[in-house]
Amino acid sequence: DQQVKQNSPSLSVQEGRISILNCDYTNSMFDYFLWYKKYPAEGPTFLISISSIKDKNEDGRFTVFLNKSAKHLSLHIVPSQPGDSAVYFCAASGNFPNAGKSTFGDGTTLTVKP
Amino acid sequence: DTGVSQNPRHKITKRGQNVTFRCDPISEHNRLYWYRQTLGQGPEFLTYFQNEAQLEKSRLLSDRFSAERPKGSFSTLEIQRTEQGDSAMYLCASSLDYGGSYNEQFFGPGTRLTVL
């Protein structure tokens, strides 16, 4: 049973427009959520996170929204740039049985067209 | 700080052989994680350490897999009697966390294993 799902394998947007990447989770014990970006031949790199006590966290062009009742989070990138083209992974963590390990979704490949 | 390093970057082996991978985390990080990633999927948790203690192993991890972090610094992941289904990217990550907290993990570039 996949506990973190990214239902859109790919997304294509025009440079300067908004990119919205979505993620759903099923385990209500998750209380910390992260987004990672991955370029080919590299490991994932951390982008932004949000704790379950918040519903929004912003960092420059990146904003993550959390809807706990719907078990849904989204990453907004505004404005999108060609350098944002990468695979984006949503990840969730919880303090069970040990804090720290993350459960990842399968990723969404974002392509930003110039 | 040179980040998380993994060696080798690529490993090709024949079915039935044993392989060992090494991960050097960021020096001050106390937690170290191993993940496996196959094409089109996200990283799948294998195991993790807090200092030298192995706190959790995935129930998906067969007994052919073993990991160590002997002095709380670098870690090794060994796969015995490799099978073609073991072919994947093996990712190592580290983080600095205490108690019930958790922060972002810093990933290495991975070791790509191909079992022929």
Interface residues (C-beta under 8 A of the other chain):
Chain A: V4 Q6 P9 Y32 L34 Y36 A41 E42 G43 P44 T45 F46 S49 F89 A91 S93 N95 P97 N98 A99 G100 K101 S102 T103 F104 G105 D106 G107
Chain B: V4 R31 Y33 Y35 G40 Q41 G42 P43 E44 F45 Y48 Q50 L55 E56 L91 A93 S95 D97 G99 G100 S101 Y102 E104 Q105 F106 F107 G108 P109 G110
